[in-house]
Amino acid sequence: MRFFFLMIFSLFVCSHSFSQIMLNRSGAPMLSPFFKTGEIIKPFIVTDIQGKTYNSKELEGKVVVLNFWFVACAPCVKEIPELNQIVDKYKQRSDIIFLALALDKKEEIVDFISKTPFYYQLIPDTKELVQSIYKVGMFPTHLVLNKAGEVAFHTSGYNPSTVKYIDSTIQVLLK
């Protein structure tokens, strides 16, 4: 009987991501335990796979959308098509930027995007920044920073409504 219970429990856990289990009753995405609304995150300087450098201090005046992810993260990959739709929606705007901070090396990301396009600016090899400085330990994690660099929205884990919340936050911040 105990084995049967453990088997059923294991199947349940494996078939649902942590955040799906932890959804609140409204269906809203789970707030990230790694960030707080209104805080200014620690500064960063990162370089994307094309060689372009981004300094968080130089991004003030823009809405900044950050995605913390890695290529072997199934929930991260699952949401990429919807994230790409948001990038497409705002591609004509110069006052918003989308950065995906990956734990993976550049070569792994280049191989991944050859099969699965991802329209964010892809920042490789950010494990130290993501895990040691920001202490992010759940993926995907998303942040939307307002034009002053303050956290306006944050969430961790997969939720089918995450992209809608990101988009509605962006719409409010761009008004």
TITOR-156135 format. One record per residue: x, y, z of N, C-alpha, C, CB in turn. Coordinates in nm, 3 decimals. Glycine has a CB too. Layout:
N
   neast  nnorth     nup  caeast canorth    caup   ceast  cnorth     cup  cbeast cbnorth    cbup
       X       Y       Z       X       Y       Z       X       Y       Z       X       Y       Z
...
END
This chain:
175
   neast  nnorth     nup  caeast canorth    caup   ceast  cnorth     cup  cbeast cbnorth    cbup
   0.083  -0.120   0.000   0.000   0.000   0.000   0.088   0.126   0.000  -0.094   0.000   0.122
   0.190   0.123   0.083   0.280   0.239   0.091   0.349   0.262  -0.044   0.386   0.218   0.202
   0.393   0.154  -0.108   0.456   0.165  -0.238   0.359   0.224  -0.340   0.506   0.027  -0.286
   0.234   0.178  -0.337   0.132   0.229  -0.428   0.113   0.379  -0.409  -0.001   0.155  -0.407
   0.105   0.425  -0.284   0.089   0.567  -0.255   0.207   0.646  -0.308   0.074   0.590  -0.103
   0.329   0.597  -0.283   0.449   0.666  -0.331   0.452   0.672  -0.484   0.575   0.598  -0.279
   0.409   0.565  -0.548   0.406   0.561  -0.694   0.307   0.665  -0.749   0.369   0.419  -0.745
   0.188   0.671  -0.692   0.087   0.768  -0.736   0.136   0.910  -0.710  -0.048   0.743  -0.663
   0.193   0.934  -0.592   0.244   1.066  -0.559   0.354   1.107  -0.656   0.297   1.069  -0.414
   0.445   1.016  -0.687   0.555   1.044  -0.780   0.501   1.079  -0.918   0.649   0.925  -0.789
   0.402   1.005  -0.965   0.343   1.035  -1.095   0.279   1.173  -1.095   0.240   0.929  -1.132
   0.211   1.209  -0.986   0.148   1.341  -0.976   0.253   1.451  -0.981   0.066   1.352  -0.847
   0.359   1.436  -0.902   0.463   1.539  -0.897   0.533   1.550  -1.031   0.565   1.507  -0.787
   0.561   1.440  -1.096   0.630   1.444  -1.224   0.543   1.500  -1.336   0.678   1.306  -1.261
   0.412   1.490  -1.322   0.326   1.538  -1.429   0.283   1.682  -1.412   0.205   1.451  -1.438
   0.321   1.745  -1.302   0.287   1.885  -1.277   0.412   1.958  -1.231   0.174   1.897  -1.172
   0.433   2.075  -1.284   0.546   2.152  -1.234   0.512   2.203  -1.096   0.582   2.269  -1.329
   0.613   2.239  -1.021   0.595   2.288  -0.884   0.496   2.404  -0.879   0.728   2.331  -0.826
   0.509   2.497  -0.972   0.422   2.614  -0.967   0.277   2.579  -1.000   0.472   2.720  -1.063
   0.254   2.477  -1.084   0.117   2.437  -1.112   0.051   2.382  -0.986   0.112   2.333  -1.226
   0.128   2.313  -0.905   0.076   2.262  -0.780   0.049   2.377  -0.685   0.175   2.161  -0.717
   0.133   2.480  -0.691   0.126   2.591  -0.597   0.041   2.708  -0.646   0.265   2.639  -0.567
  -0.034   2.691  -0.755  -0.117   2.800  -0.805  -0.211   2.850  -0.696  -0.196   2.756  -0.928
  -0.226   2.981  -0.689  -0.326   3.030  -0.595  -0.463   3.018  -0.660  -0.297   3.176  -0.552
  -0.565   3.041  -0.587  -0.701   3.016  -0.636  -0.741   3.107  -0.752  -0.799   3.034  -0.524
  -0.678   3.221  -0.767  -0.714   3.311  -0.877  -0.649   3.269  -1.008  -0.672   3.455  -0.842
  -0.556   3.176  -1.005  -0.484   3.135  -1.124  -0.367   3.225  -1.156  -0.577   3.132  -1.240
  -0.342   3.324  -1.071  -0.230   3.416  -1.093  -0.098   3.342  -1.074  -0.238   3.537  -0.998
   0.006   3.384  -1.145   0.136   3.322  -1.125   0.187   3.344  -0.983   0.237   3.376  -1.226
   0.267   3.250  -0.937   0.325   3.259  -0.803   0.432   3.369  -0.801   0.385   3.123  -0.760
   0.424   3.456  -0.703   0.529   3.558  -0.689   0.662   3.492  -0.663   0.494   3.659  -0.577
   0.766   3.548  -0.717   0.900   3.495  -0.697   0.946   3.524  -0.554   0.998   3.556  -0.798
   1.003   3.425  -0.487   1.059   3.450  -0.353   1.195   3.519  -0.358   1.071   3.319  -0.277
   1.247   3.543  -0.479   1.382   3.597  -0.495   1.386   3.749  -0.511   1.447   3.533  -0.614
   1.271   3.809  -0.536   1.263   3.953  -0.559   1.142   4.010  -0.486   1.255   3.985  -0.710
   1.141   4.142  -0.470   1.029   4.210  -0.407   0.982   4.324  -0.497   1.068   4.263  -0.267
   0.852   4.341  -0.506   0.796   4.451  -0.585   0.846   4.583  -0.527   0.640   4.445  -0.585
   0.891   4.671  -0.615   0.939   4.802  -0.575   1.088   4.810  -0.549   0.868   4.845  -0.454
   1.155   4.696  -0.536   1.299   4.700  -0.510   1.376   4.725  -0.639   1.346   4.570  -0.444
   1.494   4.780  -0.625   1.586   4.792  -0.738   1.683   4.675  -0.726   1.662   4.932  -0.737
   1.693   4.597  -0.834   1.779   4.479  -0.828   1.926   4.520  -0.833   1.746   4.381  -0.943
   2.011   4.427  -0.793   2.155   4.453  -0.799   2.195   4.477  -0.945   2.237   4.335  -0.737
   2.286   4.572  -0.967   2.323   4.604  -1.105   2.392   4.487  -1.176   2.415   4.726  -1.107
   2.381   4.488  -1.307   2.446   4.384  -1.388   2.505   4.444  -1.514   2.346   4.273  -1.423
   2.606   4.379  -1.563   2.662   4.404  -1.695   2.675   4.266  -1.759   2.802   4.483  -1.689
   2.604   4.246  -1.870   2.603   4.116  -1.937   2.623   4.136  -2.086   2.470   4.040  -1.909
   2.663   4.029  -2.154   2.687   4.034  -2.298   2.607   3.922  -2.364   2.839   4.021  -2.331
   2.532   3.957  -2.470   2.449   3.856  -2.537   2.533   3.772  -2.634   2.334   3.924  -2.611
   2.468   3.676  -2.697   2.540   3.583  -2.785   2.589   3.652  -2.913   2.451   3.465  -2.822
   2.541   3.772  -2.941   2.587   3.850  -3.056   2.705   3.941  -3.021   2.472   3.935  -3.112
   2.738   3.948  -2.889   2.850   4.032  -2.846   2.810   4.170  -2.796   2.945   4.048  -2.958
   2.679   4.198  -2.791   2.632   4.328  -2.742   2.625   4.325  -2.589   2.493   4.363  -2.803
   2.676   4.433  -2.527   2.678   4.443  -2.381   2.561   4.526  -2.330   2.811   4.504  -2.333
   2.504   4.482  -2.219   2.392   4.552  -2.154   2.432   4.582  -2.010   2.260   4.466  -2.158
   2.424   4.709  -1.976   2.454   4.755  -1.840   2.321   4.802  -1.781   2.564   4.871  -1.839
   2.283   4.744  -1.668   2.152   4.776  -1.610   2.138   4.925  -1.582   2.131   4.698  -1.481
   2.246   4.991  -1.548   2.238   5.135  -1.520   2.207   5.215  -1.646   2.369   5.185  -1.459
   2.250   5.165  -1.760   2.224   5.231  -1.887   2.085   5.200  -1.943   2.329   5.192  -1.989
   2.015   5.105  -1.881   1.882   5.067  -1.926   1.772   5.149  -1.857   1.858   4.920  -1.902
   1.811   5.235  -1.762   1.711   5.319  -1.698   1.643   5.404  -1.804   1.775   5.409  -1.588
   1.513   5.422  -1.790   1.434   5.491  -1.891   1.367   5.393  -1.986   1.521   5.587  -1.969
   1.399   5.264  -1.973   1.335   5.159  -2.052   1.267   5.061  -1.958   1.439   5.086  -2.143
   1.162   4.998  -2.007   1.104   4.883  -1.939   1.195   4.766  -1.971   0.953   4.857  -1.982
   1.237   4.693  -1.869   1.328   4.579  -1.888   1.255   4.452  -1.845   1.461   4.599  -1.807
   1.248   4.357  -1.937   1.185   4.228  -1.909   1.296   4.124  -1.903   1.075   4.191  -2.018
   1.311   4.060  -1.787   1.416   3.960  -1.767   1.354   3.822  -1.752   1.501   3.995  -1.643
   1.416   3.725  -1.815   1.377   3.585  -1.804   1.500   3.506  -1.761   1.318   3.530  -1.940
   1.491   3.436  -1.649   1.598   3.350  -1.601   1.560   3.207  -1.640   1.620   3.364  -1.444
   1.647   3.137  -1.713   1.611   3.009  -1.771   1.733   2.926  -1.803   1.527   3.029  -1.896
   1.711   2.804  -1.851   1.817   2.720  -1.908   1.754   2.623  -2.007   1.894   2.642  -1.796
   1.832   2.576  -2.103   1.777   2.501  -2.216   1.716   2.367  -2.177   1.885   2.478  -2.317
   1.760   2.304  -2.070   1.704   2.174  -2.029   1.583   2.189  -1.939   1.810   2.092  -1.959
   1.538   2.310  -1.917   1.422   2.337  -1.831   1.295   2.327  -1.917   1.432   2.479  -1.763
   1.222   2.217  -1.902   1.101   2.196  -1.984   0.998   2.309  -1.970   1.036   2.063  -1.948
   0.969   2.356  -1.849   0.873   2.467  -1.838   0.925   2.595  -1.905   0.842   2.495  -1.691
   1.056   2.617  -1.900   1.114   2.735  -1.966   1.091   2.727  -2.116   1.266   2.745  -1.936
   1.117   2.611  -2.173   1.103   2.591  -2.317   0.956   2.599  -2.357   1.162   2.454  -2.359
   0.868   2.546  -2.272   0.725   2.545  -2.302   0.669   2.686  -2.325   0.649   2.477  -2.190
   0.719   2.784  -2.250   0.662   2.919  -2.260   0.728   3.006  -2.368   0.675   2.987  -2.127
   0.833   2.959  -2.433   0.905   3.039  -2.532   0.814   3.089  -2.645   1.018   2.959  -2.591
   0.728   3.007  -2.705   0.644   3.061  -2.813   0.559   3.182  -2.769   0.552   2.952  -2.865
   0.503   3.178  -2.648   0.425   3.292  -2.599   0.514   3.412  -2.568   0.345   3.252  -2.474
   0.633   3.387  -2.515   0.727   3.496  -2.489   0.767   3.563  -2.621   0.854   3.445  -2.414
   0.785   3.482  -2.724   0.818   3.537  -2.856   0.706   3.628  -2.908   0.844   3.422  -2.957
   0.582   3.593  -2.878   0.469   3.677  -2.921   0.475   3.815  -2.855   0.335   3.608  -2.888
   0.515   3.820  -2.729   0.527   3.950  -2.661   0.638   4.033  -2.725   0.554   3.931  -2.509
   0.751   3.969  -2.753   0.861   4.042  -2.818   0.813   4.097  -2.952   0.985   3.949  -2.838
   0.743   4.015  -3.030   0.689   4.062  -3.158   0.595   4.180  -3.140   0.616   3.947  -3.230
   0.513   4.174  -3.038   0.415   4.280  -3.013   0.482   4.416  -2.989   0.329   4.243  -2.892
   0.597   4.415  -2.923   0.664   4.540  -2.885   0.791   4.569  -2.965   0.698   4.536  -2.739
   0.815   4.496  -3.073   0.942   4.509  -3.145   0.966   4.646  -3.205   0.949   4.407  -3.253
   0.863   4.724  -3.228   0.879   4.858  -3.286   0.911   4.963  -3.179   0.753   4.899  -3.362
   0.908   4.926  -3.053   0.929   5.022  -2.944   1.075   5.021  -2.901   0.837   4.990  -2.824
   1.129   5.138  -2.880   1.269   5.149  -2.836   1.278   5.165  -2.684   1.337   5.267  -2.904
   1.164   5.170  -2.616   1.164   5.192  -2.472   1.137   5.064  -2.392   1.060   5.296  -2.436
   1.164   4.949  -2.455   1.150   4.820  -2.387   1.257   4.725  -2.439   1.008   4.760  -2.409
   1.308   4.643  -2.350   1.410   4.544  -2.388   1.381   4.413  -2.318   1.554   4.594  -2.353
   1.406   4.304  -2.388   1.382   4.169  -2.338   1.516   4.096  -2.329   1.282   4.091  -2.429
   1.554   4.056  -2.210   1.681   3.986  -2.187   1.654   3.850  -2.123   1.776   4.070  -2.098
   1.710   3.745  -2.180   1.698   3.610  -2.126   1.834   3.568  -2.072   1.646   3.509  -2.233
   1.844   3.559  -1.940   1.970   3.524  -1.875   1.973   3.373  -1.855   1.986   3.599  -1.739
   2.057   3.307  -1.932   2.064   3.161  -1.933   2.180   3.110  -1.850   2.076   3.110  -2.077
   2.160   2.995  -1.792   2.268   2.929  -1.718   2.365   2.861  -1.815   2.211   2.827  -1.619
   2.322   2.841  -1.938   2.396   2.763  -2.036   2.507   2.842  -2.104   2.302   2.709  -2.140
   2.603   2.769  -2.158   2.713   2.827  -2.236   2.658   2.872  -2.373   2.829   2.723  -2.255
   2.730   2.963  -2.436   2.689   3.020  -2.565   2.663   2.910  -2.668   2.798   3.116  -2.617
   2.751   2.812  -2.678   2.738   2.706  -2.778   2.609   2.628  -2.759   2.858   2.612  -2.771
   2.571   2.603  -2.633   2.447   2.530  -2.604   2.325   2.612  -2.646   2.439   2.495  -2.454
   2.331   2.742  -2.624   2.219   2.829  -2.661   2.207   2.839  -2.812   2.237   2.969  -2.599
   2.321   2.855  -2.880   2.319   2.863  -3.027   2.260   2.736  -3.086   2.462   2.887  -3.082
   2.300   2.621  -3.033   2.244   2.493  -3.080   2.094   2.487  -3.052   2.316   2.374  -3.012
   2.053   2.528  -2.933   1.912   2.526  -2.894   1.827   2.614  -2.986   1.896   2.573  -2.749
   1.871   2.738  -3.011   1.788   2.829  -3.090   1.787   2.793  -3.239   1.837   2.972  -3.073
   1.877   2.704  -3.281   1.871   2.658  -3.420   1.747   2.569  -3.440   2.000   2.580  -3.457
   1.695   2.514  -3.330   1.576   2.429  -3.335   1.453   2.498  -3.276   1.601   2.299  -3.261
   1.476   2.586  -3.179   1.367   2.655  -3.109   1.400   2.804  -3.102   1.346   2.597  -2.965
   1.349   2.882  -3.194   1.378   3.026  -3.192   1.332   3.091  -3.062   1.312   3.096  -3.312
   1.413   3.182  -3.011   1.380   3.257  -2.890   1.420   3.401  -2.918   1.453   3.199  -2.759
   1.322   3.493  -2.918   1.344   3.630  -2.965   1.401   3.726  -2.862   1.216   3.683  -3.014
   1.411   3.686  -2.737   1.476   3.770  -2.637   1.623   3.786  -2.675   1.462   3.710  -2.494
   1.690   3.889  -2.621   1.835   3.898  -2.632   1.890   3.790  -2.538   1.890   4.045  -2.595
   1.965   3.696  -2.590   2.006   3.578  -2.514   2.144   3.599  -2.452   2.008   3.454  -2.605
   2.146   3.592  -2.321   2.268   3.616  -2.245   2.318   3.482  -2.192   2.242   3.717  -2.128
   2.432   3.432  -2.240   2.481   3.302  -2.197   2.561   3.309  -2.067   2.567   3.241  -2.306
   2.576   3.191  -2.007   2.671   3.171  -1.898   2.651   3.269  -1.782   2.811   3.184  -1.950
   2.528   3.281  -1.733   2.499   3.375  -1.625   2.475   3.305  -1.491   2.378   3.459  -1.661
   2.526   3.184  -1.478   2.502   3.106  -1.356   2.544   3.182  -1.230   2.577   2.973  -1.364
   2.660   3.245  -1.233   2.709   3.320  -1.116   2.613   3.435  -1.082   2.851   3.376  -1.142
   2.574   3.511  -1.182   2.483   3.623  -1.160   2.346   3.574  -1.112   2.466   3.705  -1.290
   2.292   3.474  -1.179   2.158   3.426  -1.150   2.150   3.358  -1.013   2.112   3.328  -1.258
   2.242   3.267  -0.986   2.232   3.187  -0.865   2.305   3.246  -0.745   2.284   3.050  -0.891
   2.420   3.307  -0.767   2.497   3.359  -0.653   2.458   3.501  -0.614   2.644   3.355  -0.686
   2.430   3.584  -0.713   2.399   3.724  -0.682   2.249   3.743  -0.661   2.448   3.816  -0.795
   2.167   3.694  -0.755   2.022   3.710  -0.741   1.958   3.597  -0.661   1.957   3.718  -0.878
   2.031   3.488  -0.640   1.983   3.374  -0.560   1.862   3.305  -0.621   1.947   3.421  -0.421
   1.847   3.313  -0.753   1.735   3.248  -0.820   1.760   3.098  -0.821   1.717   3.302  -0.966
   1.662   3.023  -0.773   1.674   2.878  -0.766   1.554   2.805  -0.822   1.697   2.836  -0.625
   1.466   2.877  -0.890   1.347   2.817  -0.951   1.333   2.876  -1.091   1.217   2.843  -0.864
   1.304   2.789  -1.186   1.299   2.832  -1.325   1.171   2.784  -1.392   1.421   2.780  -1.402
   1.118   2.864  -1.483   1.163   2.998  -1.517   1.129   3.099  -1.409   1.102   3.040  -1.649
   1.206   3.206  -1.404   1.175   3.322  -1.320   1.172   3.443  -1.413   1.280   3.341  -1.202
   1.072   3.528  -1.391   1.055   3.648  -1.475   1.053   3.772  -1.387   0.926   3.639  -1.559
   1.111   3.880  -1.440   1.104   4.012  -1.377   1.065   4.112  -1.484   1.240   4.051  -1.310
   0.983   4.208  -1.446   0.958   4.323  -1.530   0.997   4.444  -1.446   0.807   4.331  -1.580
   1.093   4.521  -1.497   1.140   4.640  -1.427   1.080   4.763  -1.492   1.295   4.647  -1.428
   1.038   4.858  -1.409   0.985   4.983  -1.464   1.100   5.070  -1.515   0.902   5.060  -1.358
   1.068   5.186  -1.567   1.170   5.272  -1.629   1.269   5.329  -1.527   1.104   5.385  -1.703
   1.235   5.320  -1.398   1.327   5.363  -1.292   1.412   5.247  -1.242   1.248   5.424  -1.175
   1.392   5.128  -1.300   1.470   5.011  -1.261   1.414   4.935  -1.143   1.608   5.052  -1.230
   1.290   4.965  -1.103   1.228   4.898  -0.990   1.147   4.777  -1.038   1.138   4.995  -0.911
   1.142   4.674  -0.955   1.066   4.554  -0.988   0.917   4.589  -0.987   1.097   4.438  -0.889
   0.852   4.572  -1.103   0.709   4.597  -1.114   0.630   4.467  -1.110   0.678   4.674  -1.244
   0.691   4.359  -1.158   0.628   4.227  -1.158   0.737   4.123  -1.146   0.542   4.203  -1.287
   0.710   4.017  -1.072   0.805   3.906  -1.059   0.730   3.777  -1.034   0.906   3.933  -0.945
   0.778   3.670  -1.094   0.716   3.540  -1.076   0.821   3.431  -1.098   0.596   3.521  -1.173
   0.799   3.317  -1.034   0.886   3.201  -1.052   0.801   3.078  -1.077   0.979   3.180  -0.929
   0.852   2.988  -1.158   0.781   2.866  -1.190   0.689   2.886  -1.310   0.702   2.817  -1.070
   0.647   2.776  -1.368   0.559   2.784  -1.485   0.414   2.805  -1.441   0.572   2.656  -1.571
   0.346   2.890  -1.514   0.203   2.911  -1.497   0.149   2.952  -1.634   0.171   3.019  -1.386
   0.040   2.894  -1.679  -0.014   2.929  -1.810  -0.051   3.077  -1.825  -0.135   2.845  -1.839
  -0.071   3.147  -1.715  -0.110   3.288  -1.723   0.008   3.385  -1.707  -0.213   3.319  -1.617
   0.128   3.334  -1.690   0.245   3.420  -1.669   0.262   3.523  -1.781   0.372   3.335  -1.658
   0.255   3.480  -1.904   0.280   3.570  -2.016   0.175   3.681  -2.020   0.281   3.492  -2.148
   0.051   3.650  -1.987  -0.053   3.753  -1.982  -0.021   3.857  -1.876  -0.191   3.689  -1.954
   0.029   3.812  -1.761   0.065   3.905  -1.654   0.186   3.991  -1.693   0.096   3.828  -1.524
   0.283   3.930  -1.760   0.398   4.007  -1.809   0.348   4.115  -1.905   0.502   3.914  -1.879
   0.264   4.074  -2.000   0.215   4.169  -2.101   0.132   4.281  -2.037   0.131   4.096  -2.205
   0.045   4.248  -1.945  -0.037   4.354  -1.883   0.050   4.449  -1.801  -0.147   4.293  -1.794
   0.155   4.399  -1.739   0.247   4.485  -1.665   0.319   4.580  -1.761   0.349   4.401  -1.586
   0.364   4.525  -1.873   0.432   4.607  -1.974   0.338   4.717  -2.023   0.479   4.519  -2.094
   0.214   4.682  -2.053   0.118   4.781  -2.103   0.101   4.897  -2.004  -0.018   4.715  -2.129
   0.090   4.866  -1.877   0.075   4.970  -1.774   0.200   5.058  -1.769   0.048   4.908  -1.635
   0.318   4.995  -1.774   0.443   5.070  -1.763   0.475   5.157  -1.884   0.557   4.975  -1.739
   0.422   5.122  -1.999   0.449   5.198  -2.120   0.351   5.314  -2.144   0.447   5.104  -2.239
   0.252   5.326  -2.057   0.154   5.436  -2.072   0.213   5.567  -2.029   0.027   5.407  -1.992
END
